[in-house]
Amino acid sequence: MIIIDGKNLSKEILDELKPFFKEKKTALAVISVGDNASPASSFIREKSRAAGYLGVEFLHFHFTEQISNKFFRKKINKIAKKNFIKGLIIQLPLPERFRTQYLLNAIPPEKDPDCLNERRFGAFCLGRSKILPPAVATLKFILEKQNIKPQGKNCAVIGSGSLVGLPVAVWLMREGAT
């Protein structure tokens, strides 16, 4: 059995990215809704820490659960129009009453690092995206480090969520895995 040291691989990825972001000043915006004490807040802290390490400006926009879907989408559009913001993430999960895909589609595809906008995800599924969803890029990095090619392998993906399971399953099939 191979044991993967995620912390070391994470640092290796960040170290590889650091020179790129040193040359390109940029900002990442994260939008959250609801209770800051939720598990999502630890993900936001990790995004902020990674952005700081890379020298990427980190902006966190937080809204209360009382915001309407329509007004929330307007806020997303306003944030997305800021030219200096190159990446925009809506922290998931959103509270149940929100129309998640409707809101994710407000993120311009070119500013969607999670590949959750329908156009961005569709381009990925068809093999026309230069950007891979984060879980796919991570898996690809790990497999390359271990010199494992997915082609011809039997793989199991547990879960079919839009952040991890579905994109990983699509990528593995495109790579020739069963």
C-alpha positions as CSV (number, residue, x, y, z in Angstrom):
1,M,0.0,0.0,0.0
2,I,1.2,3.5,-0.9
3,I,0.8,6.2,1.8
4,I,0.4,9.7,0.4
5,D,1.7,12.6,2.5
6,G,-0.9,15.2,1.7
7,K,0.8,18.0,3.6
8,N,4.1,17.6,1.8
9,L,2.3,17.3,-1.6
10,S,0.3,20.4,-0.8
11,K,3.4,22.4,0.0
12,E,5.1,21.1,-3.1
13,I,2.1,22.4,-5.2
14,L,2.1,25.8,-3.5
15,D,5.9,26.1,-4.0
16,E,5.5,25.3,-7.7
17,L,2.8,28.0,-8.0
18,K,4.6,30.7,-6.0
19,P,6.8,32.0,-8.8
20,F,3.7,32.3,-11.2
21,F,1.8,34.5,-8.7
22,K,4.9,36.5,-7.9
23,E,4.9,37.7,-11.5
24,K,1.1,38.2,-11.7
25,K,-0.5,40.2,-9.0
26,T,-4.0,38.9,-8.5
27,A,-6.8,38.5,-6.1
28,L,-9.1,35.7,-5.1
29,A,-12.6,36.4,-3.8
30,V,-14.5,34.0,-1.6
31,I,-18.2,34.5,-0.9
32,S,-19.9,32.9,2.0
33,V,-23.4,32.9,3.4
34,G,-24.7,32.2,6.9
35,D,-23.0,31.0,10.1
36,N,-19.3,31.6,10.2
37,A,-18.9,28.9,12.8
38,S,-19.8,26.2,10.2
39,P,-17.3,23.7,8.8
40,A,-17.0,26.0,5.8
41,S,-15.2,28.6,7.8
42,S,-12.1,26.2,8.2
43,F,-12.1,25.9,4.4
44,I,-12.1,29.7,4.1
45,R,-9.2,30.0,6.5
46,E,-7.2,27.4,4.5
47,K,-7.9,29.3,1.2
48,S,-6.8,32.6,2.9
49,R,-3.6,30.9,4.3
50,A,-2.7,29.5,0.8
51,A,-3.4,32.8,-0.9
52,G,-1.2,34.6,1.6
53,Y,1.6,32.1,1.0
54,L,1.3,32.7,-2.7
55,G,1.1,36.4,-2.4
56,V,-2.5,36.5,-3.8
57,E,-4.8,39.1,-2.3
58,F,-7.6,37.4,-0.5
59,L,-11.0,39.0,-0.2
60,H,-13.8,37.4,1.8
61,F,-17.4,38.7,1.2
62,H,-19.9,37.4,3.8
63,F,-23.6,37.7,3.6
64,T,-26.3,36.8,6.1
65,E,-28.8,34.0,5.3
66,Q,-31.5,36.7,5.0
67,I,-30.2,37.8,1.5
68,S,-32.5,36.9,-1.3
69,N,-31.3,34.7,-4.3
70,K,-31.9,37.6,-6.7
71,F,-30.0,40.2,-4.6
72,F,-27.2,37.6,-3.8
73,R,-26.8,37.0,-7.6
74,K,-26.5,40.8,-8.1
75,K,-23.8,41.0,-5.5
76,I,-21.9,38.1,-7.1
77,N,-22.1,39.9,-10.5
78,K,-20.8,43.1,-8.9
79,I,-17.9,41.3,-7.3
80,A,-17.1,39.4,-10.5
81,K,-16.9,42.7,-12.5
82,K,-13.9,43.9,-10.5
83,N,-11.0,43.4,-12.9
84,F,-8.3,42.8,-10.3
85,I,-10.3,39.7,-9.0
86,K,-9.1,36.8,-11.1
87,G,-10.8,34.0,-9.2
88,L,-14.2,33.9,-7.5
89,I,-15.4,31.1,-5.2
90,I,-18.8,30.6,-3.6
91,Q,-18.2,28.6,-0.5
92,L,-20.4,25.6,-0.5
93,P,-22.7,24.3,0.8
94,L,-25.1,27.2,0.7
95,P,-28.1,27.1,3.1
96,E,-30.9,24.9,1.6
97,R,-33.2,27.8,0.4
98,F,-30.6,29.1,-2.1
99,R,-30.6,28.1,-5.7
100,T,-27.0,26.9,-5.8
101,Q,-26.5,26.3,-9.5
102,Y,-28.3,29.6,-10.4
103,L,-25.8,31.4,-8.2
104,L,-22.8,29.5,-9.4
105,N,-23.7,30.3,-13.0
106,A,-23.3,34.0,-12.1
107,I,-19.5,33.4,-11.8
108,P,-17.9,34.1,-15.2
109,P,-16.3,30.9,-16.5
110,E,-12.9,32.6,-16.7
111,K,-13.0,33.5,-13.0
112,D,-14.3,30.1,-11.8
113,P,-11.4,28.1,-10.3
114,D,-13.7,25.4,-8.9
115,C,-15.2,24.7,-12.4
116,L,-18.8,24.8,-11.0
117,N,-20.3,27.2,-13.5
118,E,-22.2,25.1,-16.0
119,R,-20.3,26.4,-19.0
120,R,-16.9,25.8,-17.3
121,F,-17.9,22.3,-16.1
122,G,-19.3,21.4,-19.5
123,A,-16.0,22.5,-21.2
124,F,-14.1,20.3,-18.7
125,C,-16.4,17.3,-19.4
126,L,-15.8,17.7,-23.1
127,G,-12.0,18.0,-22.7
128,R,-12.0,21.6,-23.9
129,S,-10.9,23.2,-20.6
130,K,-7.3,24.1,-19.8
131,I,-8.4,24.3,-16.2
132,L,-9.1,21.2,-14.2
133,P,-11.4,21.1,-11.2
134,P,-9.3,21.2,-8.0
135,A,-10.0,17.6,-7.0
136,V,-9.1,16.4,-10.5
137,A,-5.9,18.5,-10.6
138,T,-4.9,17.1,-7.1
139,L,-5.6,13.5,-8.1
140,K,-3.7,14.0,-11.4
141,F,-0.7,15.5,-9.5
142,I,-0.7,12.5,-7.0
143,L,-1.0,9.9,-9.7
144,E,1.9,11.6,-11.7
145,K,4.0,11.7,-8.6
146,Q,3.5,8.0,-8.1
147,N,3.9,7.3,-11.8
148,I,0.5,5.8,-12.1
149,K,-1.5,6.1,-15.3
150,P,-5.3,5.7,-15.0
151,Q,-5.6,4.1,-18.4
152,G,-6.8,0.5,-18.1
153,K,-7.2,0.7,-14.3
154,N,-10.4,-0.2,-12.4
155,C,-11.3,2.7,-10.2
156,A,-14.0,3.4,-7.6
157,V,-15.2,6.8,-6.8
158,I,-17.3,7.2,-3.7
159,G,-19.9,9.9,-4.0
160,S,-21.0,12.0,-7.0
161,G,-20.9,15.5,-5.7
162,S,-20.1,18.4,-8.1
163,L,-16.9,19.3,-6.2
164,V,-15.1,15.9,-6.0
165,G,-16.9,12.7,-7.1
166,L,-18.5,13.8,-10.4
167,P,-15.4,15.6,-11.9
168,V,-13.1,12.9,-10.7
169,A,-15.3,10.1,-12.3
170,V,-15.5,12.1,-15.6
171,W,-11.7,12.7,-15.7
172,L,-10.9,9.0,-14.9
173,M,-13.2,7.9,-17.7
174,R,-11.6,10.4,-20.1
175,E,-8.2,9.0,-19.1
176,G,-9.3,5.5,-20.0
177,A,-10.0,4.1,-16.6
178,T,-13.0,1.8,-15.9
